[in-house]
Structure formats: C-alpha cells, structure tokens
Amino acid sequence: MTQSIWRMPRWFHQMGSPKWFYDFGGSLQPWFAIAAFALLTWGMVWGLAFAPADYQQGNSFRIMYVHVPAALLSQSVFLGMAVAGAVGIIWKIKVAFMVARSCIAIGATFTAIALLTGAIWGKPTWGAYWVWDARLTSTLVLLFLYAGVMALNQAITDRQIAGKATAILAIVGTINIPIIKYSVEWWNTLHQSSSFTLTAKPSMPADMYLPLLLTVLGSYCVFVLVILIRTRAQILQTQSGANWLMQHRDITGA
C-alpha cells in the first residue's frame, strides 16, 4: 500500500534520466534565452523610460522593476530547491539533487539583489537604507539560509550525501517563506503590501503594472535558463564516461 502511494508514472522517472534531461534541457535553452531577453528588454525599457512617475514616490518607484522580480524569485527559487530536494530524497533521483544544487547560487543572487534594491528604495521612502522591518529581516534570514545551504553543500564531498543534507536543510528552511510573504499582514510593518499578485486586481495603472509583469516573467525565464545550464553542466561532470554522452559528443563534435 505504501509503495503504491509513492509510485510515480513512467514519464516522471524519465525526467530523472540524465540523458533525457541533458537532451531535453538543451533543446529548451535557446527558447528560454530568447524569451528572457525579449521580456526583460521590453519590460525594462517600458518601465524605466515610458511608465508614468508615481504620484507619491516620483521616479524612485522605478526600482521596483528590478526589486519586485528579484524578491519574488528569491522565494520561488528556495521553494523550487526544497521541492527538487524532496523529490531526490523520496524517489532517489540524482538529477533532482542536481537541480536543487543549481538553485543555490541563483537564489542567493536574487535575494541579495532584492535586499540591495530594497535598501536603495528605502532611503527616499523611509529615510533610511535599512530598518529592522519584518519583511526585510525575514528576507535577510532567507539570504543566510541560502548561505547555509551553500556552505553545507561545499563541505560534504560525497555528492549523494551532500544532496540529501542540503535538501533537508532547504525543506526545513521553507518555514521562512510564509513568514516573508505574510509579514506585512501579520505585523505592523513599514514595507508596503505586495505590488504584484495574480489573485487580485492590480492597484496600479496598466502602464505601470504591465511592464512589471513583463520583467517578472522575464526573470523567471532567466531562472529556468540558468537551472538548465547549471544542471546540464553537472551532468557532464558526473556522466563523463557514460556511453550515451560519448556517442552524443561523437555526433555533435562537442
């Protein structure tokens, strides 16, 4: 009974095949690269150059076209890392651990960008680069969690053990994600409520919201692109002697 609950369809395990992931991921990379470039260019030019100034914050609000996507990705990447790690533990899929490992650096980068741009935004808005606000503090904790996962992953030489250990830490660390998301509702904070949500009508005009939507979508495309590149690189390292990879190199000349 227990085995039937955890048994997954064949296509799920096919996704965990290094050969399948390497080939399929390679076919997706150009599309995500094109989409990321197009969406980010369109959104940034529209938002930074043509969107109207905010009636309260003036032009300083434009930093949200960098800050909001980075803040969203900082949380999404951590959740993705935890889910991939859980898949690796439960179904013993090595590629899942590789995906989780690929999330660490880009997630930490997005979190650092979110904190930096938030500080720049906070100076004209709150009069200080940093305040011990619930949203800011919990996001800083998220950066520390990324650093902890990164340090643990590098400290353990056995990749399988490192994958399991970092997955457990990531799963435990997800408790911080709802704290970040709902901090502005649970506590009296300086940070404004979410600028971007799919469950409610936007509170800003379309010519301010649409470029934000484009930059968010473009940032998610960047995330997927980086995950594909980094995971395929790990497959090359771990599968260097595999017959399928040697045949692939013979065919492509790579």
C-alpha positions as CSV (number, residue, x, y, z in Angstrom):
1,M,0.0,0.0,0.0
2,T,2.8,2.4,0.9
3,Q,4.7,1.6,-2.3
4,S,1.6,2.3,-4.4
5,I,1.2,5.8,-2.8
6,W,4.7,6.8,-3.6
7,R,4.9,5.1,-7.0
8,M,5.1,7.7,-9.8
9,P,4.2,7.3,-13.5
10,R,6.9,6.3,-16.0
11,W,7.3,9.8,-17.5
12,F,8.2,11.2,-14.1
13,H,11.2,8.9,-13.8
14,Q,12.1,9.6,-17.4
15,M,12.5,13.2,-16.4
16,G,15.1,12.0,-13.9
17,S,17.2,10.3,-16.6
18,P,20.5,12.3,-17.1
19,K,20.4,11.6,-20.8
20,W,16.8,12.7,-21.2
21,F,17.3,15.8,-19.1
22,Y,20.5,16.7,-20.9
23,D,18.9,16.4,-24.4
24,F,15.6,18.0,-23.5
25,G,17.2,20.8,-21.5
26,G,19.5,21.6,-24.4
27,S,16.5,21.9,-26.7
28,L,14.8,24.3,-24.3
29,Q,17.8,26.6,-23.6
30,P,17.6,28.8,-26.8
31,W,13.9,29.4,-26.3
32,F,14.2,30.5,-22.7
33,A,17.2,32.7,-23.6
34,I,15.2,34.4,-26.4
35,A,12.1,34.8,-24.1
36,A,14.2,36.2,-21.2
37,F,16.0,38.7,-23.4
38,A,12.7,39.9,-25.1
39,L,10.6,40.1,-22.0
40,L,13.3,41.8,-19.9
41,T,14.2,44.3,-22.6
42,W,10.6,45.2,-23.3
43,G,9.7,45.4,-19.6
44,M,12.7,47.4,-18.5
45,V,12.6,49.9,-21.4
46,W,8.9,50.4,-20.9
47,G,9.1,50.6,-17.1
48,L,12.2,52.8,-16.8
49,A,11.7,55.1,-19.7
50,F,8.0,55.3,-20.5
51,A,5.9,54.4,-17.5
52,P,4.5,57.4,-15.6
53,A,6.1,58.6,-12.4
54,D,4.3,57.6,-9.2
55,Y,2.3,60.4,-7.6
56,Q,3.8,59.8,-4.2
57,Q,7.3,58.3,-4.8
58,G,8.1,60.0,-8.1
59,N,10.7,58.3,-10.2
60,S,12.2,56.4,-7.3
61,F,9.4,53.8,-7.7
62,R,11.0,52.6,-10.9
63,I,13.4,50.5,-8.9
64,M,10.5,48.1,-8.4
65,Y,11.1,46.8,-11.9
66,V,14.2,45.2,-10.5
67,H,13.3,44.8,-6.9
68,V,9.9,43.0,-7.2
69,P,11.1,40.3,-9.7
70,A,14.2,39.7,-7.5
71,A,12.1,39.4,-4.4
72,L,9.6,37.0,-6.0
73,L,12.4,34.8,-7.4
74,S,14.3,34.7,-4.1
75,Q,11.3,32.9,-2.5
76,S,10.3,30.9,-5.6
77,V,13.8,29.5,-6.1
78,F,14.1,28.4,-2.5
79,L,10.8,26.6,-2.7
80,G,11.9,25.0,-6.0
81,M,15.1,23.9,-4.4
82,A,13.2,22.3,-1.5
83,V,10.8,20.5,-3.8
84,A,13.6,19.2,-6.0
85,G,15.5,18.1,-2.9
86,A,12.4,16.3,-1.6
87,V,12.0,14.5,-5.0
88,G,15.6,13.4,-4.8
89,I,15.2,12.0,-1.3
90,I,11.8,10.3,-1.8
91,W,12.3,8.8,-5.3
92,K,16.2,8.7,-5.3
93,I,16.5,10.7,-8.5
94,K,20.0,12.1,-8.8
95,V,19.1,14.7,-11.4
96,A,16.7,16.2,-8.8
97,F,19.6,16.8,-6.4
98,M,21.5,18.4,-9.3
99,V,18.5,20.8,-10.0
100,A,18.4,21.6,-6.3
101,R,22.1,22.3,-6.2
102,S,21.7,24.5,-9.3
103,C,19.2,26.7,-7.4
104,I,21.5,27.7,-4.6
105,A,23.7,30.3,-6.3
106,I,20.9,32.0,-8.4
107,G,18.6,32.0,-5.5
108,A,21.2,33.7,-3.3
109,T,21.9,36.2,-6.1
110,F,18.2,37.2,-6.4
111,T,17.9,37.5,-2.6
112,A,21.0,39.8,-2.5
113,I,19.6,41.9,-5.4
114,A,16.2,42.2,-3.6
115,L,17.9,43.4,-0.4
116,L,20.2,45.8,-2.2
117,T,17.4,47.4,-4.3
118,G,15.1,47.4,-1.3
119,A,17.7,49.4,0.6
120,I,18.1,51.9,-2.3
121,W,14.3,52.2,-2.4
122,G,14.0,52.6,1.3
123,K,16.3,55.6,1.6
124,P,13.9,58.1,-0.2
125,T,10.8,56.3,1.1
126,W,11.6,55.7,4.7
127,G,14.6,57.9,5.2
128,A,17.0,55.0,5.9
129,Y,18.7,52.3,3.9
130,W,17.8,49.7,6.5
131,V,15.2,49.2,9.1
132,W,14.5,46.1,11.2
133,D,11.2,45.6,9.4
134,A,9.6,42.1,9.5
135,R,9.7,41.8,5.7
136,L,13.4,42.9,5.4
137,T,14.5,40.9,8.4
138,S,12.9,37.7,7.2
139,T,14.4,38.2,3.7
140,L,17.8,38.7,5.3
141,V,17.2,35.4,7.1
142,L,16.5,33.8,3.7
143,L,19.9,35.0,2.4
144,F,21.5,33.4,5.5
145,L,19.6,30.2,4.7
146,Y,21.0,30.2,1.1
147,A,24.5,30.7,2.6
148,G,24.0,27.8,4.9
149,V,22.8,25.5,2.2
150,M,25.7,26.6,0.0
151,A,28.3,26.0,2.8
152,L,26.8,22.6,3.6
153,N,26.8,21.6,0.0
154,Q,30.5,22.5,-0.4
155,A,31.6,21.0,2.9
156,I,30.4,17.4,2.0
157,T,32.5,15.8,-0.7
158,D,30.1,12.9,-1.4
159,R,27.6,14.4,-3.8
160,Q,24.8,12.0,-2.8
161,I,25.1,12.7,0.9
162,A,25.5,16.4,0.2
163,G,22.3,16.4,-1.9
164,K,20.3,14.8,0.9
165,A,21.8,17.0,3.6
166,T,21.2,20.2,1.7
167,A,17.7,19.0,0.7
168,I,16.7,18.5,4.4
169,L,18.1,22.0,5.3
170,A,16.1,23.5,2.4
171,I,12.9,21.7,3.3
172,V,13.2,22.9,6.9
173,G,14.1,26.5,5.7
174,T,10.8,26.8,3.8
175,I,9.1,27.7,7.1
176,N,10.6,31.2,6.4
177,I,8.8,31.6,3.1
178,P,5.2,32.2,4.5
179,I,6.8,34.5,7.1
180,I,8.2,36.6,4.3
181,K,5.0,36.6,2.3
182,Y,2.6,37.4,5.1
183,S,4.8,39.5,7.3
184,V,3.1,42.7,6.1
185,E,-0.2,41.3,7.2
186,W,0.8,39.7,10.5
187,W,2.8,42.6,11.8
188,N,2.6,46.4,11.6
189,T,5.5,46.9,9.2
190,L,6.9,49.8,7.1
191,H,7.0,47.7,4.0
192,Q,4.1,48.1,1.6
193,S,1.8,45.3,0.6
194,S,2.7,43.2,-2.4
195,S,2.9,45.1,-5.7
196,F,2.4,42.0,-7.8
197,T,-0.3,39.4,-7.3
198,L,-2.3,37.1,-9.5
199,T,-5.2,36.8,-7.2
200,A,-6.4,40.4,-7.0
201,K,-6.9,43.3,-9.4
202,P,-3.7,45.4,-9.7
203,S,-3.7,48.5,-7.6
204,M,-1.6,50.5,-10.1
205,P,-2.4,51.7,-13.6
206,A,-1.9,49.3,-16.5
207,D,1.0,51.3,-18.0
208,M,2.9,50.7,-14.7
209,Y,1.7,47.2,-14.0
210,L,2.2,45.6,-17.4
211,P,6.0,46.3,-17.6
212,L,6.3,44.9,-14.1
213,L,4.6,41.7,-15.3
214,L,7.0,41.5,-18.3
215,T,10.0,41.9,-16.0
216,V,8.7,39.2,-13.6
217,L,8.1,36.8,-16.5
218,G,11.5,37.6,-18.0
219,S,13.2,36.9,-14.6
220,Y,11.5,33.5,-14.3
221,C,12.8,32.7,-17.8
222,V,16.3,33.7,-16.6
223,F,15.9,31.4,-13.6
224,V,14.8,28.4,-15.8
225,L,17.6,29.1,-18.3
226,V,20.3,29.2,-15.5
227,I,18.9,26.0,-14.0
228,L,19.1,24.2,-17.3
229,I,22.7,25.4,-18.0
230,R,24.0,24.5,-14.5
231,T,22.2,21.2,-14.3
232,R,23.5,20.1,-17.7
233,A,27.0,21.1,-16.6
234,Q,26.7,18.9,-13.6
235,I,25.5,16.0,-15.8
236,L,28.6,16.5,-18.0
237,Q,30.8,16.2,-14.9
238,T,29.1,13.2,-13.3
239,Q,28.4,11.3,-16.6
240,S,31.7,12.0,-18.4
241,G,32.3,8.3,-19.0
242,A,28.8,7.3,-19.9
243,N,28.3,5.7,-23.4
244,W,25.4,7.9,-24.3
245,L,27.4,11.1,-23.6
246,M,30.4,9.8,-25.6
247,Q,28.0,9.0,-28.5
248,H,26.5,12.4,-28.2
249,R,29.9,14.1,-28.5
250,D,30.8,12.0,-31.5
251,I,27.6,13.1,-33.2
252,T,27.7,16.8,-32.3
253,G,31.5,17.1,-32.2
254,A,31.2,18.8,-28.8
